[in-house]
Amino acid sequence: MILSNLLHRPIRTVVSILAIAIEVGMVLLVVGMTTGLLHDAARRVEGLGADIMVEPPGASFFFGLGWAPVPIKVADRLAQIPHVLAVTPVLFQSNTNVGSGVNVIWGIDPASFDRVTGGFVFLKGGMFSGPYDALVDDLYAKAHHVKVGMTISLLNHDFRVAGIVEHGKGSRLFIPMATAQDLASAHDKASIFFLKCTDPGYTDDVMKAVHQLAPQYQVISVREYMTLMTANNLPALDAFITALIAVAVIIGLLVIFLSMYTTITERTREIGILKSLGASKGFIMTIILREAAVLAAVGIVGGFLGALGAKRVILASFPTLSVDLSVEWAVWAALLALGGTMLGAFYPALRAAQLDPVDALAYE
């Protein structure tokens, strides 16, 4: 009976399923893209192989959003701390050229950067050979159709692409430290220092030594930084996610409510016949709620499949983006969709159960 009722009104059924699928897909993609952005940034910092980050006072939690350069000679003092194997300074520059979006460019010293990170994995080309050479990672090259030898515009200057490297080592764009300093008018300055210890077990000891050497600086281990890169630690982002999820759930609830309400109106005589044959209020409510549950189940599956398909399209169209679809949020999306569907169907089901059999049979 439930399936026949749903199939009897195919367009309304399909619209209801689509509403639930969109709700589920929207929840998964919104959370997946925001967490993916944070996790990708954290993974790229972890990929450097450093153990500790030292930033000046007032530095932003997100690299490149703050401007607080400090003397680069601080690196020499940090390198003298016991159990420090290598130190590399980095100068951040934000690139906002039209056509390339917003990117954080890292000005690096290749020699010290290699000592900390183990060096780039070059897929094509090689290291800088001139002041206006640049390195790009493979995802940036794919997204912007960049090839070795091409000229790209960064920081309102033309740079030659010297090499394409494997992604995962901090930034997607790298230029020589001296060039970054000249363009930023920050001679002999750096934005952050990455430290590699002789053994990761010395991380806490080195952090204490850095605090004693420069108590005003921000010192954080890469391990701790990884744990901080979550939406829960960014109130504005967490509120944004909550608001979009609430909108998706409300839309799904209203569509199901409207669908079930109009269904009850159309089936008034049918309900009257069932009640005249002895059907109880509980039986009538159960039928309506089961129909809603079937719609929710099909819509949830459709939402999962749609989210997976949308992820592939997004990554193919925008390689530099990251979308993390987690099982945890898949469960939450399913529960939200099911709860919203049942809540939206409850009043129509209650109204159907309270219909008077005589009035229902006389309904035209």
N, C-alpha and C positions, 0 to 999 in steps of 0.2 A: 504493500500500500504506500509506504513512504517513497520508494523509488518511482512508482507510477505517478504519484502526485508531483514529484519534482520534474519528471520527464514530460508531464502534461503541459508544463509551462517552461519550455526550454530556454527562451530568451531571458526571462526573469531569473531562472536558475543560473545561467551562465554569467549574468551581470553580478549576481550575489557572490558567486565563486570568484570572479575577477576582483571584486572589492576586497574580499578576504585575502586573496593572493597578493594584491598590491600592498595591503597592510603588512603582511608578513615580509614581503620582499623589501618594502621601504624600511622596516625596522632593521632587518639584517644588513642592508646596504649602508644605511646611515651609520650604524655602529661599526660595521666593517671598514668603512672608509676613514672614519675618525680614529679608530684604534689602529688601523693600518698605517696611517700617517705617523702616529706616535711610535709604534713598534718599529717602523722602517727607520726613523731617525735614531732610535736607540740601537738597533742592530748595526747601523753604519758606524756609530761611535764604538760599539763593542768590537767591530771588525778592525779597528785600528790596532788592537793588540796592546794598547796602553792600560795602565792600572789606575792612574790618578789623573784628575783634571784640576788645574789651578787657574782660577779666574780672578780678575781684579774686582774690587768692591763695586757694587751696582751693576754687575754683569747680568744679562738676561738669562732666564732659564732656557730659552730657545736661542741657539746660536744665530748670530747675525741680526737679532732684533734690538740689541743694545750696542752702544758705542762707548767703550771704556778701555782704550788701549793703554798699555803700560810699557815701560822700558824693556826692550828685548834682552838686555843684559841680565835681567832676572833669571833667565834660563841658565846662565853660567853659575849663579849662586845655587839654584836648585840642583844642578848636576853634581855639586860638591857634597850633597847630603849622602850619608852612608846608605848603601843598598839601592841607590838610584843608578840604573844601567844607562839610561839615555833620556834626554829631554828634547822635545821639539816644539818651537813656538809656531803659532798660526795666527794670521791676521784675517778677520772676517770682513767681507765686503758684500753688500746686498746689491744684486743686479736686477733692475726693473725695466730693462729695455723692452719696447713693444715687440711682440711676436715670440719672445722667449719666456714670458711670464716672470715670476719672482723667484730668483735663485740666490743661494748664499755661496759666494765664491771664496775659496780658501787660498790665501797667499801662504805658500810653504817654502821651507828650505829643504831641497831634495835630500841632502846628505843626512841631516838629523831626522827628517821624516822617515827615511829608510831604516835608520837605526831603531826607531821606536816601533814602526809598523811591519818591518820585514820587507818593505818595498812594494811597489805596484806590480800587478800582473798585467803586462801589456798585451793586448789583443792585436793591436796594430800600432805602428809608429814607435816613438820612443820618448825619452825625457826632454825637457826644455833645452833648446839650443840658443835661444835668444830671449831678450827681455819681454817681448810681446808674443811669446808662445803660450799655449794653454793645453791642458789635458782635460778630457771629458770622459765620463764613464760610459759603458756600453748602453745603458738604458737611456741616458740623455742623447747619445748619438742616434739611437733608434728612433726616439721620439721626435727629434728635430732633423733627422736625415743628414747627420754630420759625418763627414769623412776626413781622414788624415790629409792635411794640406789645405783644407778649406779655410776660409776666413770667416770668423764669427764676430759679432759685435757684443762686447762685454764692457760695462762701465763707460759707455760712450766712446770706446776705442776699438779698433780692429785688432783681433788676435788670430794668429795662425794655429790651427789645431795640430799640435806636434804628435799627439798620441791618444789612443783610445784604450782605457784601462777597464779591468773588471770592476763592477760596482761593489760597494760594501766597505770602502775605506773613508768614512767621514763625509765628504762632499761629493757632488757630481761634477764640479768644475774646480780646476786648480790652476793658479798662475804663480809665477815666481814671487817670493816674498818681497824682494826689492821693488818690483813693479807695483805690487799692491800697496806698499808703503808710499811710493811716489804719488799714486793716483789718489790716495786718501790723505795726503799731506801729513803722514804719521811716520816720519823717518825714525828708524831704530825703535819702532813700537810693535807690540803684538797684542792680540785680543785674548789669547788663552795659551796655556802650556800643558802639553801632554807628557806625563812621566811614565816610564817603564821601569819596574823594579827588577833587581837581579833575580828575585823570586817573588811570586804573588803573595807568599806568606808574610812578606815584609811590608805589605801595603799599609797596615795600620801604623806601624812604626814610622814609616816615611811620612804619612799624613800628619802625625804628631810633630815631627821635625819641621815640616813645612809651616804648620801653625805657629811654632816657636820662632821660625825665621821671618815669617810675614803674617802676623796675627790678623791683619786687616783683610787679607785675601780670602776668597771662597775656595775651599778645598773639598773635593768630593771624589769618592772612588767611582770608577766606571760601573762597578757592580751595583752601587747604590743608585747611580744615575739610571740604570736600567729599570729599577723598581719604581722610580719616580715618574717615568714616562707612561702614565695612565690617565684616563679621563677623570678619574676620581681626584687626582691631585691638581686638576685644572677646573675650578668651579664654573667658569664661563662655558667651557666645552661640555661639561657634564650637564649643565642646565639646557644647553642647546640640544643635546641628544634627548633629554627628557621631554622637552617641548615637542620635538618632531615625532617622537614615539606616541605622545599623547594625542597629537593631531591624527596620526594614522589610526589609532585605536578608535577615536571618536567617529572618524569617517566610516570605518568598518561597522561600528555599532549602529550608526544611523541608517546605513544601507540595508543591513539585515532587518532592522526594525521596520523600515518602510516596506521591504519585500514581504515579510511575514504578516504585517498588518493588512496589506492589500490582498494577500492570499486568503486570510481569514474572511475578509469581506466577500470575496468571490465564492468561498466554499461554505457560506452560511447555511444553505439548504442541506448540503452534504453533512455538516455537523449536526443539524437538526435531525436528520435521518438516523445518524449514529446514536444520538442521545435517546431518540424514541425507541431504539432497539435495545436500550439498556446500558449504553456506554457511560461510564462514570466520568466525573470531571477530571480525575487523575489520568484516565485513559486518553482523553482528548488532549490534555496538556502534554502527555508523553509523546503523542504522535507529532505535535508541532515542534517540540524540543528535539526530537530525534531527527526530524527533517533539517532543523538548524544545525545539528551536530554533523550530519552527513555533508552539508554545505561547507561547514568549517573544516572537516577532514580533507575534503577534496581541495578546498582553497589553500590550506596549509601546505599540502604537497605541491600544489601549483606555485605557491610562493617560494618554496625551497628551490624548485627547479628554475623558476624565473630569476632568483638571486644568483644561482650558479651561472646561468646563461649571461646575466648582466655583468657579472664579474669578469667573465672571459672577454666580453665586448669592451669593457672599460680598460682592462689591461692591454688589449690589442690596440685600442685607440690612444691610450695614454700610458705608455710603458713606465713612466716615472712614478705613477701612482701605485699605491699598495692597498689591497682590500683583504682584510682578515675576517673570514666567515668562521666563527667559532661554534662548536657544538652547544656550549652554554647559552649563547644568545639565540641559537636555533630553538632550544627548548623554551626560552623565555618568550620568543616571538610566537611560538605555537600556543603557549598558555594564554598569552594576551589575546590572540585571535579567537581562541576557543571561549575564553571568558567573555570577551566583548560580544561574540555571536550569541551565546546563551543569554546574556543580559539583554541584548536587543530583541531576542525572541520571547523573553519571559512575559512581557505585558500582552503581546498578541495571543500567546498561548493561554494566559489567564482570562483574557476577554472571550476567547473561544469556549473555554470551559464553563463560563458563566452565562452563555447564551440560553435563553429559554427555548425548549424544543418546539413549542407551539409557534412562537414568533419566528423561529428559524425556518420552520417548514412553510410559513406564509410569506417568507422573504422573496422578493422578486429582484 
